[in-house]
Structure formats: C-alpha cells, structure tokens
Amino acid sequence: MSERPPNKARQTDLRDRFSSGFLDLVYPVHYKIGIRIEDAMRRKKLTRHQVAVLWLIRSEGEAGRMLRRKTIEQRLTGWFGIGNSAVSKVVRSMTVAPTQFLRLKESPESGREKLVFLTDEGLAELDEMGEAGKAFIGKMVDLLTEEESRAGVDFLTRVSEIVDQVD
C-alpha cells in the first residue's frame, strides 16, 4: 500500500518550517564555518580573493587546472561584489613573484578571451591549502560520529547539487 501524498496545507507548513530552519543556518554555515575554513586555507598568506580564484579553478576548471577568466570574473563579482578591474588585479597578482600560481594565455577561440592556468607552484599551493583546510575540518570531524560525518558530507553534497539546479 502506497503512502498518500501530504495535503497542500501540510506541505506548505513543512516548507515554511524547514525554509526558516535553513535560513537560520546562513550565518553559522557561511560565516562561522565557511569563513573559518577559508581562513585556515589562507594561512595568513593569501587574500580571500586569491583563495577563491585558486579553489574555483580546482573545483570548476577543466581537469582542475584551467578556467576561462570570464568565469572567474562572474563568480568573484557574484560572491564579493567586485568589478572587472579588481578581478584583473587579483589574477595578475598571482602571475608574478612571489605568488606565481597562475599563467594567462589567449584563448584559441577568441583573442579577447583569456584562459587562466594553474602553474606547478599553483598546484603546490592548492595542495597546501587543502591540507590546511583538512586539518581545520579534522578538528570538527573528531567531535562527530562516523555516521554524522558521512551524513553531513552527503547532505551538503546534495544541497550543493540542488543549489545549482535552482540558481
């Protein structure tokens, strides 16, 4: 025997209750957790914008090594409210010593479009950022059960997929 779908009033009540619950988590998830993880990854060495560029290339780039500059600009503008010139400054700052983590190349499809590649130094920096992030997160995981840790990763993975769908 199959379950009957919940009535419209119950669906609305559940949606309102859980939407409010999720909304209450914006501060702790984004600012308390996300920013603290980012700070651990920065290691007082990089700016928030630099960390975002490197991690963006790792997460969304082709083979985790290359991303269109325009995509970087769109993401940073959305996340930080910065403009094209600020994005250019961040990217350029990572193409010269002491942070030669990126290399720019003209796109073969358009002379106006730039491609941003991670250098070997950039890959090494990402490894260090990842280790620092894992060390910080490890302190939280130590206080969770295996089931809580697994459920947390599964839940956040699913929510991330859904955000991409509704965005």
C-alpha positions in Angstrom: 0.0 0.0 0.0 1.5 3.3 -1.0 1.6 6.4 1.2 -0.8 9.2 0.4 0.8 12.4 -0.6 0.7 15.1 2.1 -2.1 17.6 1.8 -1.3 21.1 0.5 -1.6 22.7 3.9 0.8 20.3 5.4 3.3 20.7 2.5 3.1 24.5 3.0 3.7 24.2 6.7 6.7 21.9 6.2 8.1 24.1 3.6 7.8 27.2 5.7 9.2 25.5 8.8 12.2 23.9 7.0 12.8 27.1 4.9 13.0 29.1 8.2 15.3 26.5 9.7 17.7 26.6 6.7 17.6 30.4 6.7 18.7 30.4 10.4 21.7 28.4 9.3 23.0 31.1 6.8 25.1 32.8 9.5 26.6 29.7 11.1 27.3 27.9 7.9 28.6 30.7 5.8 30.3 33.0 8.3 31.2 30.7 11.2 32.1 27.6 9.3 32.8 28.7 5.7 34.9 31.7 6.5 36.8 29.9 9.2 37.7 27.1 6.8 38.7 29.7 4.3 40.9 31.4 6.9 42.6 28.1 7.6 43.3 27.7 3.9 44.6 31.2 3.6 47.2 30.6 6.3 47.7 34.4 6.6 49.5 34.1 3.3 46.7 34.8 0.7 43.8 37.1 0.3 40.2 35.8 0.3 40.0 36.7 -3.4 43.2 34.7 -4.2 41.9 31.7 -2.3 38.6 31.9 -4.1 40.3 32.0 -7.5 42.6 29.1 -6.8 39.8 26.9 -5.3 37.4 27.9 -8.1 39.9 26.7 -10.7 40.4 23.5 -8.7 36.6 22.9 -8.4 35.2 24.1 -11.7 38.2 24.2 -14.1 39.0 21.8 -16.8 40.9 19.0 -15.2 41.1 21.3 -12.1 43.9 23.2 -13.9 42.3 25.8 -16.3 39.3 28.1 -16.3 38.2 31.0 -18.5 38.9 34.4 -17.0 35.4 35.4 -17.7 34.1 32.6 -15.5 36.4 33.8 -12.7 35.1 37.3 -13.1 31.5 36.2 -13.0 32.0 34.2 -9.8 34.0 36.8 -7.9 31.6 39.5 -8.9 28.7 37.5 -7.6 30.5 36.4 -4.4 32.4 39.5 -3.4 30.7 42.3 -5.4 34.0 43.3 -7.0 34.3 44.6 -10.6 36.4 43.6 -13.6 39.4 45.7 -12.7 39.6 44.2 -9.2 39.4 40.7 -10.7 42.2 41.6 -13.1 44.3 42.8 -10.2 43.7 39.6 -8.2 44.5 37.4 -11.2 47.6 39.4 -12.2 48.9 39.4 -8.6 49.2 35.6 -8.9 51.1 35.6 -12.2 54.2 37.3 -10.7 56.6 36.6 -7.8 56.2 35.7 -5.0 52.9 34.1 -5.9 53.4 32.8 -9.4 50.4 30.5 -9.1 48.7 31.3 -12.4 49.6 31.7 -16.1 47.4 33.6 -18.6 47.0 32.5 -22.2 45.0 33.9 -25.1 42.0 31.6 -25.9 42.4 30.0 -29.3 38.7 30.7 -29.9 38.9 34.5 -29.2 41.8 36.8 -28.9 39.8 38.9 -26.4 39.2 35.9 -24.1 41.9 34.8 -21.6 42.4 31.4 -20.2 43.8 31.1 -16.6 46.0 28.1 -15.9 47.5 26.9 -12.6 51.2 26.7 -12.6 53.1 23.9 -10.8 53.5 26.4 -8.0 49.8 27.0 -8.0 49.1 23.2 -7.8 51.5 23.0 -4.9 49.8 26.0 -3.2 46.4 24.2 -3.7 47.8 21.1 -2.0 49.0 23.2 1.0 45.6 24.9 1.1 43.8 21.6 1.0 46.0 20.2 3.8 45.4 23.3 6.0 41.6 23.0 5.3 41.6 19.3 6.1 43.5 19.9 9.4 40.9 22.5 10.4 37.9 20.4 9.4 39.5 17.4 11.0 39.2 19.1 14.4 35.4 19.2 13.8 35.2 15.7 12.5 37.0 14.5 15.6 33.9 15.6 17.6 31.4 13.9 15.2 30.5 10.3 14.9 31.3 8.4 11.7 27.6 8.5 10.8 27.3 12.2 11.5 30.3 12.9 9.3 29.0 10.7 6.5 25.5 12.2 6.7 27.0 15.8 6.8 29.0 15.2 3.6 26.1 13.5 1.9 23.7 16.3 2.9 26.0 19.2 1.9 26.8 17.5 -1.4 23.1 17.1 -2.2 22.3 20.7 -1.2 25.1 21.9 -3.4 23.6 20.0 -6.4 20.2 21.4 -5.7 21.5 25.0 -5.4 23.0 24.5 -8.9 19.5 23.4 -10.2 17.5 26.3 -8.6 20.1 29.0 -9.2 
